[in-house]
C-alpha cells in the first residue's frame, strides 16, 4: 500500500510540471484561439532571465518577479510584431509559426547561456514529510498547491471577469468583437503577455526539479499538449486534472504492468488521447462547439 501511495504522490508531482505548462497553453488558446507550441521555449527563456538576475545578486523571489514582468512584455511584443501578421489567415500557418518560434527561442537561449546543466534554486523548502507511509517533499506539495491556485485564478478570470470574457470573445470572433467596440489588438497582446507571464511562473517552478537547459521543457511540452487535449482546450480545470492523471497513470503502469514498464510508459498519454478523441473529441471538461451554417 505504501508503494502505491508513493507512486500516486510522485505522479501528482510530475503531473504538476505538465500542468504548469498546460495552463499556459490553455490561456493562449482562450485568448487568441491558437495553440502555442513555443510556450515551453518562452518559459525556459524566462527561467534563464531569472537565473541571470540571481547572478547579479538579486534575491530569488524578486528575480522571478522580474522574469514574470519581462515575460509579459515579451509575450505582448511577440503577438504584436510576429503572430499578428498571421492572425485571420490559415490557423495551420500560425501554428507552424509558433513551432518556428520555439526553435528560434531555444537557439537564442543556447547561444547566450550554452547547453551546460545549471542548478536553479527552489522557491520552496527541500524538506520532506511523511504522508500515509510515503515520503513527500514540501517542494512537491507547494508546487501542486501553486498549480491549483493558478487553475482557480484562470477559471475565475475567464468566467467571472470582464477581461476574461473579452479575451474569449476576441478569440471566438475578432471581427464581431471589433464591431462591438472591443480593442482586439490590445486584448490579443494582453492574452499573449499573460500566457508568457504564466510560463515564467511555470519555468521557475519546474527548473529546480529538473536541470536548467535550453531543452528543459521539450519533453514536458508533449505531455502538456496531451493534457490540454484530454482535459479540453477551453478548461484550465480539465488541463490540470488530465496532467495529474497522466503523471499518476504513467507511474502506476510502469510498475504494475510489466509488459509496458518504464521504457514504454510514454505511450500512456497517446493511448489516452486516442481513446478520448474517439469518445469525446472536445476533451473531458471541454465544451462542444456548435457551428451554425
Backbone as CSV, one residue per row, in Angstrom:
resi,resn,N_x,N_y,N_z,CA_x,CA_y,CA_z,C_x,C_y,C_z
1,UNK,0.820,-1.204,0.000,0.000,0.000,0.000,0.860,1.262,0.000
2,UNK,1.957,1.193,0.762,2.864,2.327,0.815,3.459,2.638,-0.538
3,UNK,3.782,1.574,-1.309,4.332,1.777,-2.647,3.316,2.446,-3.552
4,UNK,2.065,2.015,-3.486,1.009,2.601,-4.308,0.847,4.094,-4.005
5,UNK,0.790,4.437,-2.718,0.633,5.844,-2.323,1.817,6.669,-2.802
6,UNK,3.025,6.084,-2.663,4.218,6.799,-3.116,4.159,7.065,-4.618
7,UNK,3.716,6.068,-5.395,3.619,6.231,-6.851,2.586,7.297,-7.214
8,UNK,1.467,7.303,-6.495,0.428,8.299,-6.774,0.935,9.708,-6.465
9,UNK,1.584,9.854,-5.328,2.075,11.176,-4.931,3.174,11.654,-5.880
10,UNK,4.090,10.760,-6.242,5.130,11.127,-7.204,4.514,11.481,-8.557
11,UNK,3.452,10.756,-8.949,2.774,11.053,-10.201,2.110,12.417,-10.188
12,UNK,1.516,12.770,-9.061,0.912,14.098,-8.937,1.974,15.189,-9.036
13,UNK,3.134,14.929,-8.440,4.226,15.894,-8.510,4.704,16.080,-9.945
14,UNK,4.901,14.963,-10.657,5.309,15.040,-12.061,4.209,15.673,-12.909
15,UNK,2.953,15.299,-12.632,1.840,15.874,-13.370,1.714,17.368,-13.179
16,UNK,2.150,17.867,-12.029,2.100,19.312,-11.790,3.039,20.053,-12.732
17,UNK,4.149,19.416,-13.108,5.050,20.015,-14.081,4.340,20.159,-15.426
18,UNK,3.670,19.084,-15.839,2.920,19.146,-17.093,1.790,20.175,-16.997
19,UNK,1.139,20.226,-15.842,0.003,21.124,-15.667,0.414,22.584,-15.752
20,UNK,1.594,22.911,-15.228,2.055,24.301,-15.267,2.149,24.799,-16.704
21,UNK,2.667,23.959,-17.582,2.794,24.332,-18.987,1.447,24.254,-19.697
22,UNK,0.637,23.270,-19.335,-0.678,23.107,-19.963,-1.566,24.319,-19.695
23,UNK,-1.484,24.882,-18.499,-2.293,26.049,-18.171,-1.937,27.240,-19.055
24,UNK,-0.657,27.405,-19.331,-0.235,28.494,-20.217,-0.760,28.274,-21.634
25,UNK,-0.764,27.027,-22.090,-1.282,26.715,-23.427,-2.779,26.995,-23.490
26,UNK,-3.512,26.624,-22.437,-4.944,26.903,-22.382,-5.194,28.405,-22.399
27,UNK,-4.378,29.162,-21.669,-4.547,30.609,-21.595,-4.386,31.240,-22.973
28,UNK,-3.360,30.833,-23.723,-3.164,31.362,-25.075,-4.344,30.992,-25.958
29,UNK,-4.795,29.749,-25.874,-5.907,29.314,-26.716,-7.189,30.067,-26.384
30,UNK,-7.439,30.290,-25.103,-8.634,31.011,-24.708,-8.584,32.471,-25.141
31,UNK,-7.363,33.043,-25.175,-7.220,34.462,-25.501,-7.066,34.723,-26.994
32,UNK,-6.555,33.752,-27.742,-6.265,34.006,-29.160,-6.815,32.936,-30.097
33,UNK,-7.227,31.794,-29.570,-7.714,30.718,-30.414,-6.613,29.875,-31.030
34,UNK,-5.356,30.106,-30.636,-4.220,29.367,-31.188,-3.650,28.408,-30.158
35,UNK,-2.937,27.392,-30.651,-2.144,26.522,-29.791,-0.692,26.944,-29.946
36,UNK,-0.085,27.384,-28.863,1.255,27.950,-28.907,2.301,26.889,-28.572
37,UNK,2.948,26.347,-29.609,3.989,25.348,-29.392,5.267,25.966,-28.823
38,UNK,5.376,27.280,-28.875,6.569,27.947,-28.361,6.496,28.211,-26.868
39,UNK,5.396,27.817,-26.223,5.211,28.139,-24.814,6.331,27.581,-23.941
40,UNK,6.771,26.361,-24.232,7.845,25.779,-23.437,9.148,26.540,-23.583
41,UNK,9.475,26.931,-24.816,10.706,27.687,-25.049,10.686,29.032,-24.350
42,UNK,9.542,29.724,-24.375,9.432,31.015,-23.697,9.548,30.853,-22.183
43,UNK,8.996,29.756,-21.654,9.100,29.501,-20.216,10.549,29.257,-19.808
44,UNK,11.283,28.508,-20.625,12.695,28.249,-20.335,13.497,29.550,-20.402
45,UNK,13.210,30.375,-21.409,13.906,31.658,-21.527,13.682,32.512,-20.287
46,UNK,12.470,32.523,-19.774,12.180,33.305,-18.567,12.945,32.756,-17.367
47,UNK,13.104,31.425,-17.297,13.872,30.834,-16.198,15.337,31.275,-16.282
48,UNK,15.864,31.344,-17.495,17.240,31.825,-17.658,17.364,33.300,-17.279
49,UNK,16.330,34.086,-17.573,16.353,35.500,-17.175,16.408,35.609,-15.651
50,UNK,15.597,34.797,-14.971,15.636,34.791,-13.504,17.003,34.342,-13.001
51,UNK,17.585,33.353,-13.673,18.915,32.855,-13.294,19.964,33.957,-13.472
52,UNK,19.852,34.730,-14.550,20.792,35.831,-14.779,20.646,36.897,-13.700
53,UNK,19.405,37.147,-13.263,19.188,38.107,-12.181,19.842,37.629,-10.887
54,UNK,19.750,36.322,-10.634,20.412,35.764,-9.454,21.918,35.965,-9.535
55,UNK,22.452,35.884,-10.761,23.895,36.031,-10.940,24.423,37.413,-10.616
56,UNK,23.550,38.425,-10.648,23.996,39.790,-10.326,23.583,40.184,-8.910
57,UNK,23.176,39.192,-8.109,22.923,39.442,-6.695,21.487,39.730,-6.315
58,UNK,20.557,39.608,-7.234,19.145,39.839,-6.912,18.591,38.601,-6.209
59,UNK,17.873,38.750,-5.107,17.298,37.590,-4.401,16.342,36.804,-5.301
60,UNK,16.065,35.561,-4.900,15.316,34.640,-5.754,13.922,35.159,-6.098
61,UNK,13.113,35.511,-5.110,11.736,35.923,-5.385,11.669,37.174,-6.270
62,UNK,12.433,38.246,-5.961,12.437,39.395,-6.886,12.933,39.024,-8.285
63,UNK,13.882,38.092,-8.370,14.380,37.671,-9.682,13.277,37.011,-10.499
64,UNK,12.479,36.166,-9.840,11.357,35.513,-10.530,10.319,36.548,-10.942
65,UNK,10.037,37.515,-10.075,9.060,38.554,-10.406,9.530,39.389,-11.598
66,UNK,10.818,39.691,-11.647,11.368,40.427,-12.795,11.188,39.611,-14.070
67,UNK,11.460,38.313,-13.983,11.288,37.435,-15.150,9.826,37.393,-15.590
68,UNK,8.903,37.390,-14.641,7.473,37.371,-14.976,7.079,38.644,-15.715
69,UNK,7.529,39.792,-15.211,7.195,41.074,-15.848,7.791,41.158,-17.249
70,UNK,9.071,40.801,-17.380,9.713,40.843,-18.689,9.065,39.858,-19.661
71,UNK,8.630,38.708,-19.151,7.954,37.725,-19.999,6.617,38.260,-20.493
72,UNK,5.910,38.972,-19.630,4.643,39.588,-20.047,4.879,40.555,-21.204
73,UNK,5.904,41.378,-21.075,6.233,42.332,-22.139,6.640,41.604,-23.412
74,UNK,7.492,40.580,-23.265,7.943,39.815,-24.432,6.774,39.134,-25.124
75,UNK,5.863,38.542,-24.360,4.703,37.884,-24.951,3.862,38.848,-25.765
76,UNK,3.652,40.049,-25.222,2.896,41.056,-25.945,3.595,41.488,-27.231
77,UNK,4.907,41.639,-27.176,5.672,42.039,-28.365,5.663,40.944,-29.429
78,UNK,5.753,39.694,-28.994,5.705,38.576,-29.944,4.378,38.574,-30.692
79,UNK,3.291,38.796,-29.969,1.981,38.839,-30.624,1.891,40.020,-31.580
80,UNK,2.366,41.170,-31.131,2.213,42.398,-31.936,3.025,42.366,-33.216
81,UNK,4.256,41.897,-33.149,5.151,42.026,-34.300,5.363,40.725,-35.081
82,UNK,4.890,39.588,-34.545,5.072,38.327,-35.267,3.736,37.619,-35.514
83,UNK,3.071,37.228,-34.457,1.866,36.413,-34.594,0.763,37.175,-35.320
84,UNK,0.644,38.481,-35.090,-0.444,39.252,-35.690,-0.400,39.240,-37.211
85,UNK,0.784,39.070,-37.768,0.906,39.027,-39.231,0.218,37.798,-39.822
86,UNK,-0.020,36.793,-38.994,-0.610,35.549,-39.485,-2.006,35.297,-38.925
87,UNK,-2.487,36.179,-38.050,-3.821,36.012,-37.491,-4.867,36.372,-38.540
88,UNK,-5.963,35.658,-38.527,-7.007,35.884,-39.505,-6.836,35.072,-40.770
89,UNK,-5.675,34.422,-40.916,-5.433,33.575,-42.072,-5.643,32.121,-41.735
90,UNK,-4.903,31.261,-42.390,-4.991,29.829,-42.134,-4.436,29.539,-40.739
91,UNK,-5.230,28.946,-39.841,-4.741,28.652,-38.482,-3.509,27.752,-38.487
92,UNK,-3.410,26.855,-39.478,-2.250,25.965,-39.536,-0.962,26.748,-39.731
93,UNK,-1.042,27.849,-40.474,0.141,28.685,-40.694,0.622,29.283,-39.380
94,UNK,-0.307,29.781,-38.570,0.058,30.365,-37.276,0.686,29.324,-36.362
95,UNK,0.170,28.088,-36.421,0.736,27.013,-35.598,2.178,26.731,-36.017
96,UNK,2.418,26.686,-37.328,3.778,26.453,-37.825,4.700,27.589,-37.378
97,UNK,4.168,28.808,-37.349,4.963,29.957,-36.888,5.383,29.768,-35.434
98,UNK,4.478,29.265,-34.589,4.848,29.053,-33.182,5.895,27.954,-33.046
99,UNK,5.849,26.952,-33.927,6.892,25.910,-33.909,8.239,26.520,-34.285
100,UNK,8.226,27.380,-35.314,9.457,28.070,-35.684,9.954,28.971,-34.569
101,UNK,9.020,29.624,-33.866,9.395,30.478,-32.744,10.041,29.664,-31.634
102,UNK,9.530,28.459,-31.386,10.145,27.566,-30.398,11.593,27.278,-30.757
103,UNK,11.837,26.952,-32.027,13.204,26.671,-32.471,14.098,27.889,-32.305
104,UNK,13.560,29.066,-32.660,14.339,30.302,-32.556,14.684,30.617,-31.108
105,UNK,13.683,30.556,-30.225,13.910,30.897,-28.813,14.892,29.920,-28.179
106,UNK,14.748,28.630,-28.484,15.673,27.634,-27.934,17.094,27.894,-28.413
107,UNK,17.236,28.231,-29.702,18.566,28.511,-30.247,19.202,29.750,-29.636
108,UNK,18.412,30.803,-29.476,18.932,32.037,-28.866,19.334,31.801,-27.418
109,UNK,18.512,31.050,-26.693,18.828,30.724,-25.297,20.140,29.952,-25.200
110,UNK,20.314,28.968,-26.088,21.550,28.178,-26.092,22.745,29.040,-26.485
111,UNK,22.542,29.971,-27.418,23.639,30.841,-27.859,24.134,31.726,-26.717
112,UNK,23.207,32.185,-25.887,23.577,33.099,-24.798,24.141,32.350,-23.596
113,UNK,23.469,31.261,-23.192,23.838,30.582,-21.946,24.496,29.218,-22.153
114,UNK,24.486,28.700,-23.366,25.098,27.401,-23.618,24.188,26.260,-23.214
115,UNK,24.706,25.031,-23.365,23.917,23.826,-23.097,24.283,23.159,-21.768
116,UNK,25.116,23.794,-20.968,25.504,23.208,-19.684,24.305,23.136,-18.735
117,UNK,24.251,22.081,-17.943,23.199,21.942,-16.942,23.452,22.903,-15.789
118,UNK,22.475,23.737,-15.490,22.599,24.716,-14.416,21.606,24.384,-13.310
119,UNK,21.983,24.672,-12.081,21.115,24.407,-10.930,20.345,25.675,-10.569
120,UNK,19.034,25.574,-10.628,18.173,26.708,-10.291,17.638,26.496,-8.881
121,UNK,17.777,27.484,-8.002,17.332,27.297,-6.610,15.812,27.169,-6.515
122,UNK,15.369,26.459,-5.494,13.945,26.208,-5.304,13.289,27.352,-4.542
123,UNK,12.051,27.647,-4.940,11.273,28.656,-4.219,10.760,28.137,-2.882
124,UNK,10.775,26.815,-2.705,10.192,26.201,-1.521,11.238,25.349,-0.799
125,UNK,11.000,25.040,0.482,11.960,24.217,1.248,12.131,22.831,0.633
126,UNK,13.302,22.248,0.837,13.615,20.939,0.280,13.398,19.807,1.283
127,UNK,12.750,20.107,2.391,12.467,19.088,3.405,11.352,18.157,2.935
128,UNK,11.192,17.045,3.655,10.173,16.059,3.306,9.282,15.779,4.508
129,UNK,8.070,15.297,4.216,7.136,14.919,5.276,6.598,13.530,4.956
130,UNK,6.081,12.854,5.983,5.524,11.515,5.815,4.009,11.601,5.658
131,UNK,3.495,11.043,4.549,2.056,11.036,4.287,1.616,9.592,4.051
132,UNK,0.960,8.977,5.036,0.459,7.608,4.933,1.545,6.614,4.514
133,UNK,2.732,6.822,5.052,3.837,5.921,4.758,4.650,6.297,3.537
134,UNK,4.263,7.342,2.842,5.000,7.802,1.659,5.777,9.067,2.005
135,UNK,6.965,9.181,1.442,7.807,10.359,1.668,7.479,11.398,0.603
136,UNK,7.045,12.567,1.044,6.636,13.626,0.126,7.457,14.874,0.416
137,UNK,8.030,15.452,-0.614,8.813,16.670,-0.419,7.872,17.863,-0.287
138,UNK,8.264,18.785,0.548,7.485,20.006,0.729,7.423,20.785,-0.588
139,UNK,8.504,20.719,-1.367,8.521,21.411,-2.658,7.430,20.882,-3.585
140,UNK,7.249,19.565,-3.613,6.215,18.982,-4.459,4.820,19.417,-4.010
141,UNK,4.597,19.407,-2.688,3.300,19.836,-2.169,3.033,21.301,-2.487
142,UNK,4.060,22.139,-2.312,3.887,23.569,-2.581,3.682,23.831,-4.067
143,UNK,4.386,23.077,-4.914,4.208,23.231,-6.360,2.797,22.855,-6.774
144,UNK,2.302,21.748,-6.241,0.938,21.316,-6.544,-0.081,22.347,-6.067
145,UNK,0.131,22.881,-4.867,-0.777,23.903,-4.339,-0.758,25.156,-5.213
146,UNK,0.422,25.523,-5.702,0.540,26.691,-6.589,-0.220,26.470,-7.888
147,UNK,-0.105,25.268,-8.445,-0.818,24.937,-9.679,-2.329,25.026,-9.460
148,UNK,-2.795,24.518,-8.333,-4.224,24.586,-8.025,-4.675,26.047,-7.931
149,UNK,-3.872,26.885,-7.271,-4.216,28.300,-7.137,-4.283,28.981,-8.504
150,UNK,-3.310,28.691,-9.374,-3.310,29.280,-10.722,-4.532,28.815,-11.508
151,UNK,-4.863,27.527,-11.370,-6.035,26.985,-12.067,-7.306,27.728,-11.641
152,UNK,-7.469,27.939,-10.343,-8.654,28.640,-9.836,-8.685,30.069,-10.357
153,UNK,-7.533,30.730,-10.350,-7.461,32.118,-10.838,-7.871,32.190,-12.309
154,UNK,-7.397,31.245,-13.117,-7.749,31.254,-14.543,-9.231,30.969,-14.745
155,UNK,-9.782,30.040,-13.969,-11.214,29.758,-14.073,-12.024,31.018,-13.771
156,UNK,-11.653,31.707,-12.713,-12.354,32.941,-12.346,-12.143,34.005,-13.416
157,UNK,-10.920,34.103,-13.934,-10.606,35.111,-14.956,-11.507,34.958,-16.170
158,UNK,-11.623,33.743,-16.689,-12.356,33.534,-17.941,-13.866,33.488,-17.758
159,UNK,-14.336,33.171,-16.564,-15.771,33.010,-16.368,-16.418,34.144,-15.585
160,UNK,-15.611,34.932,-14.848,-16.217,35.901,-13.948,-15.719,37.335,-14.126
161,UNK,-14.760,37.586,-14.992,-14.225,38.937,-15.132,-14.472,39.479,-16.530
162,UNK,-14.558,40.800,-16.642,-14.767,41.437,-17.943,-13.585,41.180,-18.876
163,UNK,-12.370,41.201,-18.318,-11.189,40.953,-19.139,-11.222,39.551,-19.722
164,UNK,-11.527,38.568,-18.885,-11.568,37.184,-19.358,-12.641,36.975,-20.415
165,UNK,-13.822,37.550,-20.200,-14.894,37.414,-21.185,-14.524,38.112,-22.491
166,UNK,-13.843,39.259,-22.379,-13.413,39.965,-23.589,-12.366,39.160,-24.345
167,UNK,-11.435,38.533,-23.627,-10.426,37.701,-24.270,-11.071,36.531,-25.008
168,UNK,-12.049,35.910,-24.389,-12.734,34.783,-25.034,-13.518,35.246,-26.254
169,UNK,-14.136,36.415,-26.149,-14.897,36.936,-27.285,-13.989,37.210,-28.474
170,UNK,-12.819,37.799,-28.202,-11.864,38.097,-29.272,-11.352,36.820,-29.909
171,UNK,-11.100,35.794,-29.087,-10.617,34.521,-29.630,-11.680,33.846,-30.490
172,UNK,-12.957,33.954,-30.093,-14.038,33.300,-30.826,-14.353,34.015,-32.133
173,UNK,-14.417,35.344,-32.087,-14.807,36.103,-33.276,-14.221,37.507,-33.217
174,UNK,-13.001,37.683,-33.741,-12.360,39.001,-33.675,-13.150,40.099,-34.376
175,UNK,-13.773,39.798,-35.510,-14.496,40.838,-36.260,-15.715,41.331,-35.490
176,UNK,-16.487,40.421,-34.965,-17.658,40.830,-34.179,-17.234,41.584,-32.924
177,UNK,-16.113,41.151,-32.322,-15.611,41.838,-31.131,-15.199,43.266,-31.455
178,UNK,-14.566,43.457,-32.608,-14.167,44.802,-33.028,-15.387,45.674,-33.275
179,UNK,-16.419,45.101,-33.898,-17.649,45.862,-34.152,-18.359,46.211,-32.854
180,UNK,-18.112,45.400,-31.812,-18.722,45.666,-30.508,-17.944,46.700,-29.708
181,UNK,-16.832,47.160,-30.256,-16.043,48.185,-29.581,-14.893,47.673,-28.755
182,UNK,-14.619,46.361,-28.789,-13.504,45.811,-28.020,-12.190,46.116,-28.722
183,UNK,-11.149,46.503,-27.981,-9.826,46.743,-28.582,-9.117,45.421,-28.875
184,UNK,-9.417,44.843,-30.022,-8.966,43.491,-30.336,-7.452,43.364,-30.255
185,UNK,-6.730,44.303,-30.868,-5.267,44.228,-30.875,-4.673,44.218,-29.490
186,UNK,-5.136,45.126,-28.636,-4.602,45.192,-27.273,-4.952,43.945,-26.473
187,UNK,-6.162,43.422,-26.678,-6.561,42.218,-25.947,-5.730,41.016,-26.362
188,UNK,-5.406,40.912,-27.633,-4.556,39.813,-28.087,-3.164,39.928,-27.475
189,UNK,-2.643,41.156,-27.406,-1.342,41.352,-26.773,-1.385,40.974,-25.295
190,UNK,-2.462,41.373,-24.621,-2.604,41.044,-23.203,-2.686,39.531,-23.009
191,UNK,-3.424,38.853,-23.899,-3.538,37.403,-23.791,-2.199,36.714,-23.917
192,UNK,-1.417,37.098,-24.908,-0.081,36.511,-25.073,0.836,36.903,-23.924
193,UNK,0.696,38.132,-23.447,1.522,38.561,-22.316,1.218,37.770,-21.054
194,UNK,-0.071,37.563,-20.775,-0.454,36.777,-19.598,0.050,35.344,-19.702
195,UNK,-0.050,34.759,-20.902,0.424,33.387,-21.082,1.930,33.299,-20.887
196,UNK,2.667,34.282,-21.403,4.118,34.284,-21.219,4.485,34.473,-19.751
197,UNK,3.739,35.326,-19.047,3.988,35.520,-17.619,3.710,34.233,-16.843
198,UNK,2.625,33.549,-17.207,2.325,32.266,-16.575,3.409,31.245,-16.894
199,UNK,3.929,31.296,-18.123,5.040,30.423,-18.489,6.272,30.694,-17.632
200,UNK,6.491,31.960,-17.295,7.626,32.308,-16.428,7.469,31.682,-15.048
201,UNK,6.239,31.698,-14.523,5.977,31.050,-13.237,6.228,29.549,-13.358
202,UNK,5.759,28.966,-14.469,5.977,27.538,-14.695,7.461,27.209,-14.760
203,UNK,8.230,28.040,-15.448,9.671,27.817,-15.543,10.346,27.860,-14.186
204,UNK,9.923,28.813,-13.339,10.516,28.932,-12.003,10.142,27.743,-11.119
205,UNK,8.954,27.165,-11.340,8.537,26.011,-10.555,9.222,24.725,-11.009
206,UNK,9.429,24.621,-12.326,9.945,23.377,-12.893,11.461,23.294,-12.839
207,UNK,12.151,24.417,-13.075,13.608,24.418,-13.179,14.311,23.782,-11.980
208,UNK,13.859,24.024,-10.727,14.551,23.374,-9.599,14.388,21.856,-9.592
209,UNK,13.297,21.339,-10.173,13.064,19.896,-10.172,13.820,19.205,-11.299
210,UNK,14.133,19.955,-12.340,14.958,19.450,-13.436,16.272,20.205,-13.396
211,UNK,17.063,20.108,-14.441,18.243,20.950,-14.554,17.976,21.982,-15.637
212,UNK,18.409,23.195,-15.415,18.135,24.290,-16.345,18.982,24.140,-17.601
213,UNK,18.337,23.779,-18.705,18.977,23.667,-20.013,18.014,24.239,-21.044
214,UNK,18.496,24.605,-22.238,17.598,25.168,-23.258,16.462,24.235,-23.650
215,UNK,16.673,22.930,-23.575,15.626,21.975,-23.925,14.919,21.386,-22.728
216,UNK,14.949,22.083,-21.604,14.433,21.563,-20.346,12.977,21.109,-20.446
217,UNK,12.146,21.832,-21.191,10.719,21.555,-21.225,10.257,20.896,-22.521
218,UNK,11.191,20.433,-23.339,10.795,19.811,-24.611,9.919,18.586,-24.372
219,UNK,10.350,17.715,-23.476,9.554,16.531,-23.167,8.267,16.883,-22.459
220,UNK,8.332,17.831,-21.513,7.136,18.233,-20.770,6.100,18.854,-21.691
221,UNK,6.552,19.521,-22.777,5.616,20.142,-23.711,4.715,19.100,-24.360
222,UNK,5.287,17.938,-24.687,4.489,16.862,-25.290,3.388,16.418,-24.325
223,UNK,3.760,16.209,-23.066,2.774,15.799,-22.065,1.762,16.913,-21.800
224,UNK,2.217,18.162,-21.813,1.301,19.284,-21.585,0.268,19.374,-22.697
225,UNK,0.700,19.184,-23.939,-0.240,19.190,-25.062,-1.227,18.038,-24.938
226,UNK,-0.724,16.877,-24.499,-1.617,15.739,-24.278,-2.650,16.064,-23.200
227,UNK,-2.214,16.731,-22.139,-3.134,17.100,-21.054,-4.187,18.083,-21.544
228,UNK,-3.767,19.019,-22.386,-4.710,20.002,-22.911,-5.765,19.325,-23.784
229,UNK,-5.346,18.388,-24.613,-6.281,17.677,-25.483,-7.232,16.813,-24.650
230,UNK,-6.678,16.141,-23.652,-7.507,15.274,-22.808,-8.489,16.075,-21.966
231,UNK,-8.010,17.167,-21.380,-8.852,17.942,-20.480,-9.799,18.883,-21.183
232,UNK,-9.401,19.352,-22.364,-10.218,20.322,-23.092,-9.468,21.628,-23.261
233,UNK,-9.454,22.135,-24.488,-8.705,23.350,-24.794,-9.251,24.584,-24.079
234,UNK,-10.496,24.528,-23.639,-11.104,25.699,-23.005,-11.288,25.518,-21.502
235,UNK,-10.583,24.552,-20.909,-10.802,24.257,-19.494,-9.497,24.186,-18.709
236,UNK,-9.162,25.216,-17.917,-7.993,25.118,-17.031,-8.100,23.952,-16.056
237,UNK,-9.299,23.735,-15.517,-9.511,22.609,-14.603,-9.226,21.293,-15.312
238,UNK,-9.736,21.146,-16.528,-9.520,19.915,-17.275,-8.049,19.674,-17.571
239,UNK,-7.306,20.735,-17.906,-5.881,20.592,-18.212,-5.114,20.086,-16.998
240,UNK,-5.427,20.625,-15.821,-4.725,20.219,-14.598,-5.077,18.789,-14.221
241,UNK,-6.367,18.460,-14.239,-6.795,17.105,-13.890,-6.183,16.087,-14.847
242,UNK,-6.187,16.398,-16.141,-5.615,15.481,-17.127,-4.108,15.334,-16.926
243,UNK,-3.411,16.425,-16.615,-1.969,16.350,-16.376,-1.657,15.471,-15.173
244,UNK,-2.427,15.630,-14.101,-2.241,14.774,-12.929,-2.533,13.314,-13.274
245,UNK,-3.596,13.095,-14.051,-3.958,11.721,-14.423,-2.844,11.064,-15.234
246,UNK,-2.248,11.831,-16.146,-1.152,11.291,-16.954,0.033,10.932,-16.065
247,UNK,0.391,11.836,-15.148,1.522,11.573,-14.268,1.306,10.349,-13.392
248,UNK,0.111,10.217,-12.831,-0.183,9.086,-11.944,-0.254,7.782,-12.733
249,UNK,-0.962,7.784,-13.864,-1.101,6.566,-14.664,0.244,6.083,-15.193
250,UNK,1.084,7.012,-15.593,2.431,6.638,-16.051,3.173,5.866,-14.977
251,UNK,3.154,6.389,-13.761,3.861,5.734,-12.663,3.267,4.365,-12.346
252,UNK,1.949,4.276,-12.277,1.295,3.014,-11.927,1.509,1.958,-13.008
253,UNK,1.375,2.355,-14.267,1.551,1.414,-15.368,2.988,0.912,-15.428
254,UNK,3.946,1.814,-15.196,5.358,1.426,-15.269,5.703,0.353,-14.243
255,UNK,5.033,0.374,-13.088,5.355,-0.568,-12.011,4.469,-1.803,-12.054
256,UNK,3.172,-1.622,-12.297,2.220,-2.723,-12.171,1.899,-3.438,-13.482
257,UNK,2.377,-2.914,-14.608,2.175,-3.588,-15.900,3.551,-3.881,-16.486
258,UNK,4.125,-5.053,-16.175,5.498,-5.373,-16.608,5.688,-5.302,-18.125
259,UNK,4.647,-5.601,-18.881,4.766,-5.570,-20.334,5.143,-4.176,-20.837
260,UNK,4.682,-3.155,-20.130,4.980,-1.771,-20.528,6.250,-1.285,-19.852
261,UNK,6.292,-1.352,-18.530,7.483,-0.950,-17.792,7.811,0.522,-17.978
262,UNK,9.021,0.886,-17.587,9.445,2.285,-17.653,9.781,2.715,-19.079
263,UNK,10.151,1.762,-19.935,10.565,2.116,-21.287,9.398,2.549,-22.166
264,UNK,8.228,1.955,-21.977,7.087,2.221,-22.852,6.005,3.070,-22.179
265,UNK,6.275,3.575,-20.993,5.228,4.329,-20.300,4.880,5.632,-21.012
266,UNK,5.763,6.095,-21.888,5.470,7.320,-22.641,4.274,7.130,-23.564
267,UNK,3.939,5.861,-23.855,2.785,5.589,-24.726,1.462,5.856,-24.023
268,UNK,1.473,5.942,-22.695,0.233,6.098,-21.932,-0.573,7.323,-22.376
269,UNK,0.018,8.526,-22.411,-0.796,9.688,-22.821,-1.322,9.585,-24.247
270,UNK,-0.558,8.956,-25.141,-1.015,8.855,-26.520,-2.186,7.875,-26.650
271,UNK,-2.175,6.806,-25.863,-3.315,5.897,-25.847,-4.546,6.619,-25.289
272,UNK,-4.342,7.403,-24.242,-5.443,8.171,-23.670,-6.016,9.154,-24.683
273,UNK,-5.134,9.839,-25.403,-5.593,10.783,-26.422,-6.430,10.072,-27.473
274,UNK,-5.940,8.916,-27.919,-6.654,8.144,-28.938,-8.061,7.793,-28.469
275,UNK,-8.174,7.335,-27.228,-9.478,6.932,-26.693,-10.398,8.140,-26.525
276,UNK,-9.862,9.226,-25.949,-10.685,10.407,-25.682,-11.154,11.058,-26.976
277,UNK,-10.289,11.143,-27.980,-10.686,11.772,-29.240,-11.806,10.994,-29.928
278,UNK,-11.864,9.696,-29.686,-12.949,8.893,-30.263,-14.239,9.073,-29.471
279,UNK,-14.140,9.017,-28.140,-15.333,9.044,-27.305,-15.832,10.465,-27.029
280,UNK,-14.894,11.411,-26.867,-15.284,12.783,-26.517,-14.258,13.751,-27.113
281,UNK,-14.421,14.116,-28.388,-13.405,14.922,-29.088,-13.111,16.270,-28.437
282,UNK,-14.068,16.856,-27.724,-13.846,18.157,-27.091,-13.066,18.063,-25.786
283,UNK,-12.699,16.851,-25.372,-11.974,16.682,-24.119,-12.923,16.388,-22.964
284,UNK,-12.365,15.916,-21.869,-13.181,15.514,-20.728,-13.976,16.672,-20.143
285,UNK,-13.367,17.861,-20.087,-14.024,19.018,-19.485,-14.340,20.098,-20.513
286,UNK,-14.055,19.833,-21.771,-14.274,20.820,-22.811,-15.740,20.931,-23.206
287,UNK,-16.068,22.026,-23.893,-17.418,22.248,-24.364,-17.510,21.950,-25.848
288,UNK,-18.592,21.318,-26.245,-18.800,21.017,-27.658,-19.117,22.305,-28.403
289,UNK,-18.440,22.535,-29.507,-18.659,23.730,-30.316,-19.668,23.421,-31.409
290,UNK,-20.718,24.224,-31.469,-21.761,24.056,-32.472,-21.613,25.162,-33.516
291,UNK,-21.436,24.769,-34.761,-21.284,25.736,-35.853,-22.568,25.796,-36.636
292,UNK,-23.124,26.986,-36.735,-24.356,27.179,-37.494,-24.030,27.581,-38.925
293,UNK,-24.629,26.895,-39.846,-24.385,27.168,-41.266,-25.527,28.021,-41.806
